[in-house]
Amino acid sequence: MEEIRVRRADAADQPVLERLWLLCCHDMSEFNGHLPDPDGTFQSERLRTALDDETCDPYLLTVRERPAGLALVERSPGPAYELTAFFVVRGARRTGVGLTAVRQLVARHPGRWEVAFQDTNPAAGPFWRRAARELAGDAWTWTEERRPVPGCPDEPPDLWISLTAPT
């Protein structure tokens, strides 16, 4: 398998993360109906906020040293980690990049995880359920719950999977 790497992003990676974020928002527009802003970009306040937040760890996913995706891991109050954004570029999907990246993220932050996704995205639910099963088999426990999107009352709720990984 090709060299897949997940590394914590630093300030020098911000332009790459911003471009990947735009690709992510473009992909999600298929499911949420959002259109670009008048300047042709998508809302990136969420990414900028995450990059400035000391409780959020931004990660860059690479394949052969080339950008292949991003992840935002927030340390929530208590012992949980929240994967609030996870994106793999289309050219790297269905090649093992996503699952390998999830494995690397969980290895860096063992314990309880919460993952949010929109179930209008037909690939998201099966991917996250498969990731849980393949990472730890029956040792994982998980629950699913719909929660409102903070600050977006007109959005359909996100589906959250709460996972407990074995330590």
Steps between C-alpha positions, in 0.01 A plus 500: 500500500614853432648708779203652682589744772299703747689784660403789718479807280694813587474864390684428175224252406216754534477584126481128413237438769295794371504359146407153623220656708357662184504162327326346802231770499453456127450125543256552787297752296361200315332392824426827679414725205741777604620730225831685492530851638492785246881477463471136387631349825315315772464606861828423675440660839472156660849406379652835607342466843630144536853605399500770769345279770747351746265205560500399132771304323502542121648214301618475143459166322761429233569228246855497367549842665208649303189640668222242512269635770455659837364426844405722793516336842354694791567411860158542654442552870551168667683203356361510145645602166271639231580449135324811377632487145640218290558528128682289242540632145311307236814364334597326826160363599433127511875432509541451876612858569198582718516187713879528538464864604234412759726228640785748534279763666359253754852373575606858580195560718380171654173498691149630438416660166200679355464530124243724333380450144200577286301193415390669177852405388439135413866395536557650848299263722629178344857633511487590872329177600756301301786699656376414850468129418835474323696694761406288796231250412264424784717693747346823370170616634305772329175687508340726242312819577365796303609841629428850371784674316619774739413846372314363197134457593394458136739210438387141543658343810832321477517131577757438773667169570653472845780243507701356782826352385676237704818623666 
